[in-house]
Amino acid sequence: MRDLLEAMLRDARAGESEGSIGLRFHQSLAEALGELLSELRDETQVSTVALSGGVWQNSLLLDLAVRQLVHRGLRPLLHANVPPNDGGLSLGQAAAAVHAAGG
């Protein structure tokens, strides 16, 4: 992350546009995620990855990450019927409450 942040600062000082810097930031995060999860897959033989949580509301990051994962032979699972952020959390809390109540 340090190298990424230093590169962003260099680019900003060099007058690069905020859009270009932001795009490279997102691309770098997606590439790092793909690399990390590929290494974990090699260690664990698990190739299915669940992408959940509020960060995946960022459609650019989601698209770039999914492309990286698929390119590396990983299988991403995405939200379809429940939102990845607070709405999904609320649904999970409700389900846990029903379960705890014996329902």
Order of alpha helices (4+ residues) and beta strands (2+ residues): alpha-alpha-beta-alpha-beta-alpha
